[in-house]
Amino acid sequence: MNRNDKFSIGEFSEKTGIPIPTLHYYDEMGLLQPEKKPSSGHRVYYYQDIITLQKILSLKFLGYSLDEIANLLHESSFTVDLNESLSLHLQALEKEKEQIEQSIQSIKRVIKLVEEEGEVDSNLLFSLIHGMRIEHIHEEWMHRHMLTDVVEELSKKSEEDKISLDKTVIQLSKEVKQLYGKPVQDPKVQRMVKNYLEATFSFLGEDLMQKLADTNLEELDIQDLEKITTSPFTEDEQNWLNQAMEYYMKQEEME
């Protein structure tokens, strides 16, 4: 390529792979302003514009915004200040990477659930997805209450274990819709509660259940956790289910 070659915006776009609207935007931002013919206003690009574009794309690749790129683009050299800036971008990218990985795992879980169930109530599915989305908030809550070992044990659970628990929640939701309104002591209601609690206890395991049982948490702290947790049930259904579980636990204590 001759350093004196000239390119129209179409030729420059084809050579660099950058869409024409993007080149227009870079021009408007003051990042890459080509020469303009006085008579027609048509943009004319040179070899040096390719070098400038490479700088823009390099900084963008590192995670800088266009406003930040505008300030860095014409620096003749960089000092350790750049490292501080890059460190901040690295932290942001690592966080974004973690969120993407979490989204990928959640998508796989949802696909698996819908495939195996065939049909899932939309409110329930969104509740499950919300739970997946805020798993890190639950972890932070447990860390604050000295439950780090519980977080570590839960992190070891396989995707199959998590899907199995999701399916248990789906089954519970179906049965709540069917049995809601019956007396909480009804054998079918109590069998539903028993199956759900046994599946939950099986997922957690005896060690985790004991650790949670030994933890003394203030009622307000539990309420704070409940505020970020959504339920697929109506308020009346949830109250009825809570009563059914309380009845079950009292019966277990009496035996």
N, C-alpha and C positions, 0 to 999 in steps of 0.2 A: 504494500500500500504506500503510495506516494504521500508525503506529509503535506503536499500542496493540493491534494485532491479535494474537490468540493462535492457535497452531497445535498440533494434536496431532502426534505423531511421524510418523504417516502423511501428514498434510497437509504437514508440513515437508519430509519426504522427497520428496514429489511436486513441491513448489515449487522445491526446490534441486537435485533430481536425484541426491541422495546416498542410497544404499541404507540401509534401516533398521538392518541389522546394523552398518554402518559408524558410524552415529550412536550406537548402543549402545556401540561400542568407544571412540569419542571421549569419551563420557560416562565410561566406566570409566577412561580415561587422564587424566581431569581437564581435557581440552582444551575441551570444549563440554558444559557441565553445565546442562541446562535446569531450570526450576522443576519440582518434583514435587508433585502433589496429595497432601496428607496422608492423605486417606481411601483413595485407590486406588493411589497411587504412580505414576500415569500422568504421563508427561512433558508439559510445556507449554512451547512455544517462543514467543519474542517476536521483534520486529524486530531487536533488538540481537544476538540469536543468529545471525541471518543475516550481520550484519557480522563477528561472530567467526568464523563458518564461512568467510567470504571471506578473512579473514586466514590461517586454517589452510591453505586451498587454495592461497593465494598463496605461502606459505612452502614448502609441499610441492612446488609447481611449480618453485621455485628449487632444489630438491634436498635440503632439510633433512629429517632424520628426525623422527618424531613427538616423540621425547624432546627434540630440539633446539628444535622448534616450541614445546613447553611452556615453555621458558626464554625464548623471544623474544616470545611471544604478547602479553604484557601490557606490553611496553616502550612508554613514551610517546614516545620518539624514538630515533634511531639515530645513531651516530658512525662514524668511519672503521673502527672495529672490525668493523662489519658488512661493509665492503669486504674485509677480510682473510678473513673467513669465506666470503664469496661467491667470492673468488678460489680458495679451496680446493675449493669445490663446482664451480667452472668447470673446474678441472683434472680433477676426477673425472669430470665429464660428458663432457669432451673425450676422455678415455681410454675411457669407455664407448662413445662414438660411434665411435671408431676400431675397437673390438672388434666393434660391430654391423656396421660396414661390411665388416670382414674376414669375419664370419660370412655376410653376404649374398653376397659374392663366392665364398666356399667352397660355399655351397648351390647357386649357379648352376653352378659347376664340376661338382659331384656330379651334378646333374640332367642336365647335358649329357653327362657320361661314361656314365651309366646308359642314357640315351636312345640314344646311339650304339653302345654295346657290347651292349645288350640284357640282359646278365647279367654281374655282376661278383662275384667271390669276396668273401665278407663280410670275411674277415681282411685281404685286400688293400685293400678299400674303407676299412675303419677305419684301416688304416695310412696311406693317402693323406690321409684327413681329419685324422688326427693331425699329419701333416706340414704341412698347411695351417694347423692351429691353432697350431703352434709356429714358424711362419715368422719371427715377430718375435724369437724366442730365437736362431735361426740368425743373424739380422741383428745382434743384440747381440754374438754371438760373433765375427762378422766385424769389427765395429767395434773390438772389443777387440784384434784382431790386425792393426789398420791396414789393413783391407780395405774401407775405406769406398767406394772407387771401384767395387769389385765389387758392393757392395750397391746403389749407384746404378744400375749397368748392369742388374742383375737386376730392379730396380724398374720398368725401362722395358719389360720383357717383357709382351706382351699376354696377355690371358686365353686367346686361341687358342693361343699358344705354350705356355702352361702346361698346357692341356688336351692338347695334342699330346704333351708329355712324360709326362703322366699315362698316356696311352694306350700309350706306349712301355713304361712300367713294367708295365702290365697285360699286354702281350704277353710281356714278359720273364717275368713270374710264370707265365703259362700254359706257356711253353716249359720253365721250370725244373721244373715239376711233371711234364712229359712226359719230360724228358731226364735228370732226376736219377738218379745211379747209373752213368751211362755214363762212360767214361774222359774226363778233361778235354781230351785231345787229339783226341777224336772230332770229325770235320769238322762234324757238326750242332751240337755244343756250341760249337765255335769260331765258327761262323757266327752262332749266337745272341748270343755275346759281342760279336762284331764289329758286328752290327746295333744292339745296345743302346748300345755305346760311341759309335758314329758318330752315333746320334740324340742322345745326351747332349752330345757335342762340338758338334753342330750347334746345339743349343739355347743353349749357352754362348757359342759363337763363338770365333774364334781369339784375339782380344784378351784375353778373360776367361780362356781356357785358359792363355795365356802368363803372365798375372798370377798365377794360382793356382800355376803351375809354378815361378814365381820366388819364391814365398813360402816361407820357411823356418819351419816349424812344428814344435814339439816333439811327440814321440809322445804324451805325456800330454795335450796340448791336443786332439789328434785323438780320443783316447779319451774325453775329456770331451764332445766333440760327438757321438760315437757313442752315448753313454749316453742322450741325449735323443731319439735317432732310432730309430724302431721299424722292424722288418723284417717283411714278410709271410711270410717263410720260417722254417722250423724252423732250429735251430742247425746241424744237419748239412747242410741244403740251403744255408745261407748260407756255411758253410765250403767246401763243394764249389764254389759259384759263385765265391767268392774265389780258389780255386785255379785255376779255369778262366780267370779274368781275368788272374791272374798269368802263367799259361802263355801267354796271348795276347800280353801286353805283352812278354814275353821274346822271343817269335817276331818281334814287330815290331822290336825292337831289333837282332836278328840280321840283319834284311833291309837 
